[in-house]
Amino acid sequence: MFSCSDLKAKARAQLNGRYGMMLGVTFIYSLIVGLLSSTVAGALLLAGPMMFGLYWCVAAFVRGNSVGIEKLFCGFSDFARTMLLGLMYQIYIFLWSLLFIIPGIIKALEYSMAFFVMVDHPEMDWKQCLTESSRLTNGYKGKLFLLQLSFIGWYLLSILTCGIGTIFLMPYVYTAMGNAYEQLKANDFARRQAYAG
């Protein structure tokens, strides 16, 4: 099963009483990535390690573990691998977007779990992480799109606050995505068990 409403309800329950933890993580991440984006080198070379750190924090959070701001920088301890995943992720999405916007969106959804995969599988390189994300999301890209689309009302409200509201929305969005990853893994496990049986 993959229910957007269930994933969001679970995210709200997880954030209840622990919202400040994720708010701090997503705010610092957004601030740093915003600064990095001011230079091409920063956007291409440092975005990957920062994304890895964010997804590490999200994965830990949805699994009920405590999250410290310092973990946002854990991707730099494995710089080459996390940098390459971030770089190739951006290149692939960009190249597919050249065909038209729709293929770019599809590939973004297909590769959306790559950093979660890297968090769980330190033995995998960037290409294996993208491939595994593609496999996990096979048949679920439409659901993932609807999950993202379900936040559109909140994004529109954020525009009324000149974007400030987005800061407070990000913990909700990333926590829901973390739960989506956990559900995709559970679905994959169930599918493997069914085949094995």
C-alpha positions in Angstrom: 0.0 0.0 0.0 1.1 3.6 -0.7 -1.4 6.1 0.6 -0.4 9.8 0.4 -2.8 10.6 3.2 -1.4 7.9 5.5 2.2 9.1 4.8 1.3 12.6 5.7 -0.7 11.6 8.8 2.3 9.6 9.9 4.6 12.6 9.3 2.4 14.9 11.4 2.4 12.3 14.2 6.2 12.1 14.1 6.6 15.9 14.1 4.3 16.3 17.1 6.6 17.3 19.9 9.7 16.9 17.7 9.0 19.5 15.1 11.8 21.9 16.3 14.4 19.2 15.6 13.5 18.9 11.9 12.9 22.6 11.6 16.5 23.3 12.7 17.9 20.7 10.3 15.9 21.8 7.2 16.4 25.6 8.0 20.2 25.2 8.2 20.3 23.0 5.1 18.2 25.5 3.1 20.4 28.4 4.3 23.7 26.6 3.3 22.4 25.3 0.0 21.1 28.8 -0.8 24.6 30.2 -0.3 26.2 27.3 -2.2 23.9 28.0 -5.2 25.4 31.4 -5.6 28.4 29.7 -7.3 28.4 27.0 -10.0 31.2 25.1 -8.2 29.3 25.1 -4.9 26.1 24.0 -6.5 27.7 21.2 -8.4 30.4 19.9 -6.0 29.0 20.6 -2.5 25.3 20.0 -3.0 25.7 16.2 -2.9 27.3 16.0 0.5 24.8 18.4 1.9 21.9 16.4 0.4 23.3 13.2 1.8 23.4 14.9 5.3 19.8 16.1 5.0 18.6 12.6 3.9 20.6 11.0 6.7 18.8 13.2 9.2 15.4 12.6 7.7 15.9 8.8 7.7 17.1 8.9 11.3 14.1 11.1 12.3 11.4 8.9 10.7 13.0 5.9 12.4 12.6 7.6 15.8 16.2 8.5 16.4 17.5 11.8 17.6 19.0 14.1 15.0 21.8 16.7 15.6 22.6 19.6 13.3 26.1 18.3 13.0 24.9 15.3 11.1 24.0 17.6 8.2 27.7 17.6 7.4 28.3 13.8 7.6 28.3 13.5 3.8 31.7 15.3 3.7 33.3 12.3 5.5 32.6 10.3 2.3 33.0 13.3 0.0 33.8 11.6 -3.4 30.8 9.2 -3.2 28.2 11.8 -2.1 29.6 14.5 -4.4 29.3 12.2 -7.4 25.8 11.2 -6.6 24.7 14.8 -6.2 26.6 15.8 -9.4 25.2 12.9 -11.5 21.7 13.4 -10.1 21.7 17.0 -11.3 23.2 16.2 -14.7 20.7 13.4 -15.4 17.7 15.5 -14.4 19.0 18.4 -16.5 19.6 16.3 -19.6 16.2 14.6 -19.3 14.6 18.0 -18.8 16.1 19.1 -22.2 13.8 16.7 -23.9 10.9 18.6 -22.3 9.8 19.3 -18.8 7.8 16.1 -18.3 10.7 13.6 -18.8 12.7 15.7 -16.3 9.9 15.5 -13.7 9.6 11.7 -14.2 13.4 11.2 -13.8 13.4 13.4 -10.7 10.7 11.2 -9.2 12.5 8.1 -10.3 15.8 9.1 -8.6 14.1 10.8 -5.6 15.1 8.0 -3.2 18.8 7.8 -4.3 20.2 9.6 -1.3 18.1 7.5 1.1 19.5 4.4 -0.7 23.0 5.7 -0.2 22.3 6.3 3.5 21.3 2.7 3.9 23.9 1.2 1.6 27.4 2.6 2.1 28.7 -0.1 -0.2 26.9 1.3 -3.2 28.4 3.8 -5.6 26.4 6.7 -7.2 25.3 4.6 -10.2 24.0 1.8 -8.0 22.1 4.2 -5.8 20.3 5.7 -8.8 19.5 2.3 -10.2 18.2 1.1 -6.9 16.0 4.2 -6.5 14.7 3.6 -10.0 13.8 0.0 -9.0 12.1 1.0 -5.8 10.0 3.7 -7.4 9.0 1.6 -10.3 5.2 1.6 -10.4 5.0 4.3 -7.7 6.2 7.5 -9.6 2.5 8.6 -10.0 2.0 8.2 -6.3 5.1 10.1 -5.5 4.0 12.9 -7.8 0.6 13.0 -6.1 2.4 13.2 -2.7 4.4 16.2 -3.9 1.3 17.7 -5.5 -0.7 17.4 -2.2 1.6 20.1 -0.7 0.7 22.6 -3.4 -1.8 24.4 -1.2 0.8 24.9 1.5 3.3 26.2 -1.1 0.8 28.7 -2.4 0.2 29.9 1.2 3.9 30.3 1.6 4.0 32.6 -1.4 1.7 35.0 0.6 4.4 35.2 3.3 7.1 36.0 0.7 8.4 32.4 0.9 9.0 32.5 4.7 6.2 29.9 5.2 8.3 27.5 3.2 10.8 27.3 6.0 8.1 25.9 8.3 6.7 23.6 5.6 10.0 21.8 4.8 10.0 19.6 7.9 6.6 18.3 6.9 7.5 17.6 3.3 10.8 15.9 4.0 9.3 13.8 6.8 6.5 12.6 4.4 9.2 11.7 1.8 11.1 9.8 4.5 8.0 7.8 5.2 7.5 7.3 1.5 11.0 5.7 1.3 10.2 3.4 4.3 6.9 2.4 2.6 8.7 1.7 -0.7 11.2 -0.5 1.1 8.4 -2.4 2.9 6.5 -2.9 -0.4 9.7 -4.2 -2.0 10.3 -6.6 0.8 6.7 -7.9 0.6 7.1 -8.3 -3.2 10.3 -10.3 -2.8 8.7 -12.5 -0.1 5.7 -13.1 -2.4 8.0 -14.1 -5.3 10.1 -16.3 -2.9 6.9 -18.0 -1.8 
